[in-house]
Structures are given as C-alpha cells and as structure tokens.
Amino acid sequence: MAGAPRPSLHWEQQRAADIIRLLSLYRPLLDSYVIDFFAEGLWAKLPPSWQAALEVSNPPQLAAMLLGTGSMVGPGTVWPLSLLAFSAATRALSFPRGHVEGAPRPPCQSPHLHPLLRRHVKPKKQHEIWRLGKVLQRLSQATGCDRVVDVGAGQVGGGCYEVTLRDVPRTSMSSCPPQGHLSRFLAFNLGLSVTAVEGDGRLVSLAEHFDQELLRELEKAQARGDRRRLPPFQRHPNTAPDPADPASLRPQCPQHVAGWLDPQAPGQEFLLAPTPGPALAARNPLAWPVDSERVLLTGLHACGDLSVALLRHFVRSPQVAAVTSAACCYMKLSTCPESTASSLPGYPLSAWVAGLPGHTLSYRAREAACHAVEEYTERLGKDSKCLRIHCYRAVLETLIRAADPSKKHLGVQTVKEAHTLSFPECVWDGCLFDPLLPSSLGTCGISVDLSHRYARLGLLLVGLDSAAVPLDSESVCAMLRQQHKVVAFFSLVLLLAPLVETLILLDRLLYLREQGFQCALVPLFNPRFSPRNLVLVAARVPLDAVLSGLDKDSSEDEHMVRGGVKPCGQG
C-alpha cells in the first residue's frame, strides 16, 4: 500500500451514486436492444411527450442532443423538460472525453513515429502508441524505473476462466492479436527495457519477427546515413532530433514472453505457462525478490477482466511502481453476484460501488458502453446513409421471429455495405423506389415488385430460406418509414452509454483510492478515432509532473494535423 495519505473520496463517491440512481431510472431503455424496436414495440414505451418531440427531430438535432451543442429543437418545436433534463444529466455525470474538434481520422502516417516504427501499424494505433508512450516515459522519469511489462490485449470470458494444472483461473490474452507495436516503440524509440507478455505463442513469434525485421532495416538505414549525418556532439543543442533519423532509434529489442496472466496470484507468480511444461519463473518479469528492481505495468486496450487484473497486481505487488490501463470490451467483465477468495468479479471492484443499491450492470448495458459515440454523432450531423442500418436490422429481426421464433437475437454477421442496399428495393411502375427517401413515402402500395436484397442476405445468414418467408410489402415499407424513430431511440441509448463507462472506470478509480494510491483518469486519445480513450494512471509517487501538460501536447498534435498532415481517407 502506498504511504501517501488517502485523499478525500467524497466527490468520486457522490458521482458514482448519482450515476447509479440515473441509470436505475432508465434501466429499461439502457437494457433494450435496438433490433427489438418493432418486434417489442420499443417506441411506444417512451413517454408520449418524448415521442412527439423526437418524431419531428432531424439527425443533426439529435447530434446536438448527444454533444450538448447547437440547437436541439427546430423552429416551433418545444422539447419536454424531462427530456432536456435527461440529456443534460447524462452529459454532466459522464467523464469529459476531451476535444472532439479537428480531423475525424488520424493522419495516415504519424509524424511523431520513425518510419520503421510505422510499419504494420494502423493510423489509429500509431496515435495511441505515441500518446501512451509519452505517459510511460514520464512515469519512468518520475519513478526512476526503466523496466516496463506490456501485457498484450486479450479477452477473458465473464467469470469463465480456463484452468491450469494448479487449478487456478487464468486470463487469456490472445483474442485481440497484438503484434508488439507498443513494446517496440518503448524499446527502440524510448530506450526502455520492455517485457511483452502474450498468451499465444504464434503472436509472440510474429512480434519477434517484426523486431528482427526492424533491426535489419535499421542497420541498413544507419549504414546509408553514416556519411551524411553529423555526430551528436556537432549538433546544435536546441535542435530537436529528427524522428526519421535512424540515430533516433536504439537497436534494443523488447523481450517477448508467452504466458498466461493469473488474476488472483501475487506478483511473484504473475505468469503461468501457456501450455503444460516447465514453470516460467526464470522469465516471469515480476518473479524477483520484493526489494529488487521495480517495473511499470501497462495494458493498451486489454479486454474485460484483463485490465482489472493489472490493477490488482499493481495493488498487491510492491515491485510494480506504476500502472497504465486503457480498457475495452466491458461486456466481457465478470460480474459474479457472490465473489469468493478464489474468484473475484471484474465489476464492481471498489467497496463503495459494491455497497450501493442498484449498482449491477447487465451485459447489454456494458455492451452499450463500448459504442463509439463520437462516430455516431458525426453520422447524425451529416445525416449519413449509414443511419439506416439499425432500422434494417430491426426489420430483419421482425421477419426472422415471424419465420422462426427460436432464432431470436441471433448473431447475424455484418452484411457488407448494408447501407448501400435497399430493404426492400421496390419497383413502382418501372421506377426504383427507396422507402427511406422522403420523396418515396406514401407511394408503397399494390403491384409492388420486391427484390429483397438485404432481406435475402440477412435471412440466409441465419439459416432461413428467403423464398419461404412471406414478405408483406405494406408492413415492411411501413416499418422502413419509421427509420427516423429508430435513429432517435438509439440516440437515447447512446446518451446513457458514456455513463456506464464512467461508472465502470470510476469504480476502478475508487478501488485504487481506497487503497491509498495516487491515480487519475486521463482522456489521452482523440475520441473521434479512438473511442476507448480514457486511460487510468496510478503510481506510488505523486502524479502531478506526469500529468502536467498532457492537454497542451494533445493540442499540439491536433494543430499538426490541421497544419498539413492529411487524415486517412482525405485527399
């Protein structure tokens, strides 16, 4: 336990209690599935005054409701006070997610990363690696610790763990295949000593292959540039290093370890062997005496309980000097109603949240917390054709249940470019009719020839013969005319989504505070292209110097994008 005095918990405790009370009021809305919109009459379950206001609201007005900017109502329209209060309360209680202005996508190639470090790395990941790497560099300076344990992104089933030879639960880290990009940046660019942990031996081999590839390219680049580059002592001291200069990289590979994370074990037993065989004690990055060299622990979008396990190891293991946790896949958190000494839930973690009535979160609620609110808001602002997808799926769900009630809520694989298809394509007197276009409303009637492209694809994916499914063109077109209602309903659900994420992360923050640790939640990534942008930072030292200036750094990154580096997808 950290030696610093425990800070006041009042503000965080009150916020958690307020969020739970608000979620309890709107739990039926939060726990609903938009695909049930027609099958279960979800629109009729909204207050009549909400229905009247939302039915005449266009997508840009709904976008203003989600962001709290611009005009949420049109001329002559009055929204009920209860709806305005609901919208304002959800935004007030959610953690700030940072600035959403600027380019909707990251630069195709980050100007911060060496070209050799950008290979095989998507633009979004380049942005995240750079931002998280800077925080870890500051933590290294604040703690005097240059060893990092990077736990690969992976999945844990909610409460269902695989069993090792020691009959203890273990956490898989192989569902979201990492390739060592963050570890490579920390080692080659920042000069930190890095151990990367991954549960899949094949991914470990791939990461090591990329390391060796980088080493070979670095040697070639250094050989080509030796004659042109000034020695370090001949450079002006105020000249910033060129990120494209081979000399800015160090030929220092991270160590990759194949192993499983035991979420219940202390740090000295941090890893378990991925397959039956010799123990991992010799390669375990935390298997040292308590008074030995300390480490920094990090996980970039570690799924489900894996993020929770990192926090528990930080609390229990004195040799972990600090931890950074960017979480994802909240629906995979374990939420056992009765925890035991050998099986602790991923939510709730803190004693405070666990003691609040109504703190439980359903699978659907935790799944909603993973939505990209900023991306959907952008679609609303542009009145994008992609908005029709939820209406398509809701109509398809109605048809599926009518054909076979046992196929309710089947996981239908995504229909590629679904928003470009018509559902159905109605040919009226030889002219193509799209029921989603306002000019077509009211024209769907007798003698309509249907070529149900989306319907046929969707029914095929769930094992139904589309030819055997009676498609009443009148009823289908009547549902498709209500696309604006489906969009409005889903927008209400998305208003609650950031509250659920805030509660889950606030529970983790309170857990660390209850143990007396320094910690903070930081909107580290740009939420427009990295939706899970909140990073929990905790350390056994004060964090003021670590967190100072991060907002300024973020603004400088944004200015660089505006200043000429083109975002992906833009010419």
N, C-alpha and C positions, 0 to 999 in steps of 0.2 A: 504494500500500500504506500502511496506517495506520502511524503512527510508534510506537504503544504497543508494549511488549514482548509477545511472544507468550505467552499463558497456557499452562499445562500441559494437554496433551491426554490424559493418562493415563486419566481417568475416562470420557470420551466414547469413547475408543478401545476400552477394555475392554468397555463396554456394547455397542458395535456388534459386536464379536467374539462376545460371549455370545449376542446375538440371532441372529446368523447360524448359530451352532452349534445353537441350539434349533430354528430353522426347518429346518435340514438334517435333523434327526431326524424331523420330522413333515411333510416336504415332500409326501408322497402325500396326506395329509389336507388340507393347505393348497391344493394344486393340484386338488383334486376339485371337481366341480360337483354340487350337491345334487340337480339334476334327474336325475342318473345313479344316484340312490340304489337304485332297483330294477333298472334296466337293467344296471348293472355290479356289483351286489351289494356296495355300499359298507359296509353294516353288518357283513358277515362279515369285512371287512378290519381291523376294530378288534380289539384284544386281547380274548380271551374274558372276562377279568376286568372289562374296561371295559363290555362288552356286558351282563354280568349286573348291574352296578351301575346303568348308565344306563337299562336297560329298566324298572326299577321307580322311577325318579326322576320326580317330577311337575314341571311347568313352574316353579313357584315355587322349587323346589330347584335347578333349572338356572339360574334368575336369580341365586340366591345364589352359584353357582359362577362366573358371569360377573363379578359385582361383588366377590366375596370377603366377602360379608356374610351374616349369618344362618346357618341350618343347611342344609348341602348334602345331608345324608342324613337319611332318616326313621328312626323307631324300628326297631331290629333290623336295620338295613342298614349294611354296612361297605363303604366305598369302598376300592379297592386303592390302595396307597401311590403307585404310578406315576401314577395319575390325579390324586390330590391334589397330587403334586409338579408335574405338568404344569400344573394350574390355577394353583398358587401362582407358578411360574416365569414364566408368561406375564404375570401381573399385576405381578410385581416388576420385570420388564425394560421394561415399557411406560411411556411418559411419563405423568405424572399429568395427568388431563384436567379437573381442577377439581371443584367440588362438583356433585353431581347431585341434591341435595335441592331441595324447593320445587316451584313450579308446573311441570307438564310442557310448557306452552306459554308463549310470551311474552305480555305484555299486548297487547290488540288495538290499542291506541294508546300508544306510548311517552310517558310523562310528561316525558321529557327533551327531546324534539324539539318545535320550534314546529309548530303545526297545519298551517301551509302547507308545511312540510318533510315531513309525513307523507303527503301526497297521493301516490297511485300507488305507495306503498311498503308492502310486506307487513310484518307484525309482526316476523318473523324478521330481515328486512333492517334494520328500524329499530333493533333491538337491536345488530346488527353495526356499523351506521354510527356509532352513538353511542359504542360501546366503542373501535372503531378510530380514530375521530376524536379521542378523548381522547389516545390514544397519539401520534398525529401532532402534536397540539397541544404535547405535552410535548417531542417531538423538535424541533419548531420552536423552542421556547424554549431547549433545550439546545444546538442547533447555531447559533442566530441566523439561521436560514433560514426564510423565509416563503413560498417557492415550492414547490408540490407538483405532481408529474407523476403522475396517476392513470391507470394502464394498465387498460383495460377487460377484464373477464373474457372469456376466449376459449379456443379449443381449438387444439392442434397435434397432428397425427397423429404416431404413434410413428415418428419417423425420416423421415416423408414430408412434405416441405415444398414449397409452391408456389414457382415460380421467377420471379424478377423479370427485368427487362431486363438487370440486372447479373449474372444467373446466380448469385445467392447465395440461400441459403434464407431464407424469411421466415415469420413466425409469424402466423397468422390470429387475430383477436380478435373473432370475430363469432358463435361458436356459442352462447354463453350471453348472450343480448342484454342488455347493460347499458343503463341509461337515465339515467346521470349522477347517481344519487341521492347517492352518497358525495361526489362533486365538489361537488354543490350544497350539501350540508351544510358542507363545508370552507370554501367561499367565502362563502356567505350568513351562516352562523352563526358560524364561527370567524374570518372575515376573512382567510383565506389566499389567496394568488394561485395559482390552480389551472389547470393544463392537463390536460384529459381526452383520452386517446388511444383511438380506437376504429377498427377496420378496416372497418366497414360504414357507408357514408355515410348510409344511411337511419336508422340508430340515432343518428348524430350529429345529424341533423335533428330527430329526436324529442326528444333531450335538450335541444337549443336551444329547441324549442317549450315544453318544461316550464319552462325557465329564464324565458322571456318570460311564461309564464302566472303564475309565481310573482311576477315583478316587478309585473305588473298588479294582482294580489291584494294585494301588499304596499303598493302606492301607495293602494289603496282603504282598507286597514286603517289605515294611518297617517293618512289624511285623516279617518276616523271617530274615531280615538282622540286626535287632537292636543289637543282641548279638555279631555279627561278625564285626560290623563297629565301627571304632574309633570315638569318639566325635570330632567335628570340631576343638576344641582347642588343641587336641593332634596330629593333623596332621602337617606335615612339611609345612611351609608357601610357599615353592616353588613347592609343589606337586599339579599338575593340577587335578581338580576334575574329577572323572570317570563319563563319560556320562551315563554309565549303572547303576550307583549307584542310588537307589531310593531317596537318600538325595539330588540329583541334581535337583529334581523336587519339585515344590511347590503345595500344594493342593489348587489351586486357579483357579476356572473355569472362562472362559470368559462369558460375558452376551450376549445372543443371542436375536436379535430383528427382528421380521417380519415387514417389511415396504418397501415402495417404495421411491426411490430417485427422488425428484423433481429437475430437472437440472436447472431450472430458479429461484428457490427460494433462499433467503439468508440462512445462516447457522442456524438461529433460527427456520426456517421452513424446516429443512433438510429432514425430513421424512414425508411421507403421509401414512395413514393406507392402508394395502393391500386389505382390504375389507371395505365396508361402516360400520362405527361404531365409537366408541369413538376416539378422537384425540390422537396422540402419544406424545403429549408434555411432559408427565411425563417420557417417556422412550427415547425421542429423545436425542442422545448423543451430539448434538450441541445446544440444546434448553436451553442455560444458558445465563445470562447477559454477555455482551461483555467483561467485566473486570473479568470474572470468570476463572476457571481453563482451560488451553488450551489442545488441543488434537493433535495427529498425525493422518493423514488420509492416508490410504493405500488401494490399489486395485491390487491384483495379477491376471493378465490377465483378466481384466474387459473388456467385449466386447463392440465394437462400441462406441457409444456416452457416455457410462458409464464412460470410462476413461476421456473423455473430461469434463463431469460433475464434476468429482473430482477436476480437475484443476480449474474450475470456482469457486467451493466452496472455495478452498484454497485462491484464489484471493479476493473473496468478504467477507470472514469470518475471522475477526481478531483472533478469538479463535483457528483457525487452524494454529498451529506452523510450520508444515511441511507436505509434501505430497510425497508419492512414487507411481508411476504409471507404471505398466507393462501392456502394451496394447495387444490386439489381435483383430481379426475379423474386419479388416479395411474396408472390403466391406460393413459392416453394419453401417458405418458412414453416418450421414445425410449430404447432400451437397445441401441444398436448394439454388437455384440461387439468390433468394431475401430473405434475412433474415429479420425478424421483431423483435420487442421488446419481443414478447412472444414466438418466435420460432427461436433460433439461430442455425446455422449449426454446425456440428461436425468438418467439414473442409470446408474452412480454418478458423482458429482461429485468427491468427495474422493479424494486419493491413497491414504489409509488404507483406506477401504472397497474401493476398486478392487483393492487388493492382497490382500484377504482371500479365501481359497478358499471357494467356495460362496456368494459374495455375490449372484449373479444372482437376479432375481425374475421369475417368469413373469407373463404377462398376467393369469391367474386370481388370482395372489397379490396383484397390485397392484389388481385389481378388488375383492377382498375387503376391502382397506384402506379402501375408500370406504363401507363399510356403516355404518349408524347403530346402534352397539352399545347405546347407552342406550335408544333407542326399542324395540329388540327385547327388551331386558331388561325394560322396562316391560310389554310384551305377555306375556312369560313370567310376570311377577309376578301379572298379572291373569288368567292362563290364557285369553287372548283368542282369540276365534274366528278372528282373522287368522292364527293359527299354522298353520291347516290349508292355507294357500296353497302352501307348499313341497311338501307331500305331494300336493296336487292336481297341481302341475306335474310332479312326478316320475312319477306315474301316467300323466299325459298323454304324457310323453316315451316311456314304455314302449310305449304304444299307437301313437304316431307311428312309432317304429322298426319295430314289427311290421308296420305297413302299408307303410312305405317307408323302408328303411334309409338311403337317401341324404339324408333330411331330418333327420339327427342334429344336435342343438344349433341348431335354427333359432331365430331371434329372434322368439318369439311375443309379439305385442303384448299388453299387460295386459288381462285380462278384467275389465271394470268390476265392482266389488263382488263379486269372485270368492268371498270368504269367506262370502257370504250364500247362495251356490248350493250345492246338493248334488251330489256327484260319486260315483256317480250318485244320483238320487232313486229309492229302491227302495220300491215299494208292496207291502206284505206283508199279504195278507188285507184289503185296503182301507185299511190304515193306513200313513201315511208313515213310512219307515224311513231314518234317517240313520246310515250306518255309522261316523260319527265320534263318536256318542254311546255312552258305556259301556253304557247300557241296551239298546242295539241289537246289541251284539257277540254273535256266535254265532247270530244269527237269520236271516242271509242264506242262503237255500237255494233249493230248487226253486220253480218257479212264481213267480219274481220278475219283476215288470213294471218295466222300467227306462226312465226318461225322461231320458237322459243330457244334462242341460242344459249343465253345464260342459264335458263331453267334446265335445259337438257344437259349441259355440262355439270351443273350442281347435282342434279338427280343421279347422274352417272357416278359421281364421286362417292355417293352414299349407297351405291348398290341398287338403285331403283331404275326401272325401265321407264324412260320418259314417255314412251308411247302408251304405256299403261296407266299413266297418271292423268286423270281428267283435268284439263286446264280451262277453267271458265274465264274467258277473256274479260267479261264485265267485272268480275270480282278481282281479278289480277290488276286490271287497269285502275280500279277504284283504290286498291292499296297503293299502287305506284303514285297516284295523285297525292298521297299523303307523305311524300318524301320530306317536305318541309317540317312536318310534325316529328318524324323520326330524327331528323337532324337536331331539332330543338330539344327533344328528350335526351339524346346522347350528350348534348352540350351541358345539360343539367348534371348528368352523371360525372362529366369531366370536371365540373366545378368542385365536386367532392373529392376527386382523385388526389389532388395535392395535399388535402387534409389527411388522408390515410397515410401517405408517405411521410408527412410531417410527424404524425403520431408515432410511426414506427421508428423514425430516426430520433425523435425526441425521447422515446423510451430508452434508446441506446445511450443517448447523451446523459440522461438521468442516472442510468446504471453506472456510468463512469463517474459522474459527480458524487453518487452515493458512496463510492469507494475513495473519494477524496482526490481524484485526478484532475489535472488541467486538461480541458478539452473544448472543442468548438466545432460547429458545423459551418462549412465554407462553401458557397456556390462557386466552385472552382472552374467548372467548364461552362462553355456557352450553351445555354439550354436549347437554342434553336437547332443545334445539330448533335447535342449530347444530352438527351432528356434526363438521364440519371446523373445530374451534375452536382449534387450535394455530396461533399466529402467530409467525413468525420475524422478529425485530427485530435490525437491525445498524446500526452507526453508526461514524463516525470519531472519536467522542468517547465518554467513559465513559457507561454507561447506567444507573448507579445511581439518579440523580434521575428518570430517565424511568420506570423500572420500579417505583420505590418507591410503595407504597400502592395498587397496582392490585388486590390481593386485597381490601383494605378497600372500594374502590369497588364491586367485584363484590358484596360482602356487602350494601352499602347498596342496590344495585339489587334484590337478592333480597328484602330487607326491604320495599322499596317495593311489590313485587308482593304479598307477604304482607299488607301493610297496607291493602289495599283496591282496588288496581287489578286488575280481573278478567282472567285469562288468556283468550285466544281459545278459544271452544268451551265455556266455562263460563258458567252463568247467574248 
